[in-house]
């Protein structure tokens, strides 16, 4: 995997907040235009991986940033997704990036934007992906 510090970030960029129940997604076509995408509900890990790959292809993504938790089962799956994408998508740069407090920051942001409780529960993982994306680009 390339090191962000020595590599110019290529756009479009997809951020992934991988979870055991839901995977959040956000993408940026450049450093200004970002969009939160509908999260993927976990069915089978391989299906989530292939859905992320489909997004990479359809949005012509050049860089993927996968949130890396400090511990737990998702650490393993984040590394697996990274390897899967590197194997399946030619020329794609994949980074694992710390996701510390991304869910809490996402919840706070949605609260400030007056999202309903239901919307916050539904979109929290994708807003967490947005937080990962913002932190990665900072």
N, C-alpha and C positions, 0 to 999 in steps of 0.2 A: 504494500500500500504506500502511496506517495505521502510525503509530509506536507501539510498545508503551508507551513512556513517557507518551504522551498518551491512551492508550486503555485502558479497563477490559477486562481479558481476559474473554471470554465462553466459558462451558463449555456443552457438552462440547468438548474440544480434542483434536486429532489431531496428533501429531508424526511427521514423515517423515524418514528417513535414506535419501536417494536414492542408489543405487549403480549401477554398470554391470552387475553380475551379480545383485544382490539389493537389494531396498528394504525397510528395516526400518520398523516401525510401532509406535507406542505411543499410547494414548489415556487421557484423564482425564475422568471425568464431573464432577469438582469438584477442588478443590486437594488433596484427600486421597486419593481413590480413583483409582489409576492401574493400567493393565493393559498388558502387553507382548503384542502380537498376532503371529500367524504372519507371517513375512516373505513378500514377494512375490518369486518368482524372475523374473528378467528374461527376457522372450521378445522382445517388441517394446515400444518405449517407449510407443507409443500405448495398448497394452493395460495397461501399468502405470498410466498416467494414468487410464484409464477404471476400473480396479480401485480406485484411490484415491478417485475420484469416487463410485463405488458405496458405499464405506465411509462417505464423508462423508454420503451420503444415508441409508444404513441406520442409522447411529449418531446421526443428526441433529446432526452436528458444526457448531459455530458459528465455530470458530477452527482454522486449520491453521498449524502451524509447520514449515517446511521447512528442514532443515539446509543451510547454505551453506558449502561448502568454500572455502578460500582460493584455490585454483587448480585447473586441470584441466578436463576435459570435463564433469564433473558440475556445475560452476558454470553452464554454459549450460543443462543439463537442469533444474536447480533453478529457474532463472528461467522456463523454458518451462512447467514444472508449475505454478508460481505463476500465470502468466497464464491457463493452461488452466482452473484451478480458479476463478479470478475470473470468467472468461467463462461457465462452465457452472453455477455454484452461486450463486444470488441471496442476497445478504446475508451471504455468507461472508467473514470476515476472514482474510487470508493474510499471513504474515510469513516473511521469509527471516531465519534466525538463524545466527550462526557455529556451526560444528560442531567446532571445534578440539578435538582429543583425545577426541572422544566415543567412538570405537571402542576406544581404549585404556582409558578409564574403564569402559566396558561390560565388557571382558574381565576387568578387575580385580574388578569387582563380582560377576560370575558365578563367578570363582575363589573369592572369599570365601564365596559361597553354595554351594560344592562342586558346581557343575555339572560334568558330565563334559566331556572334550575335545570329543566329538562334539556335545553339546548347545551348547557354547560356539560352535563353528563354525556351527551351524545358526541360533542365535538372536542372534549378536553384533550384527547390523545392527538388530534390533528393540530390543535393550538400548541400542544407540547412540542410537536414536530416544528412548528413555526418558531418556537423559542430556541430549539436546537439550531435551526437555520440561522436565526439572528445572531446567536452566540458564535457560531462557526464563522460567520462573515465579519464579526467585530474585530 
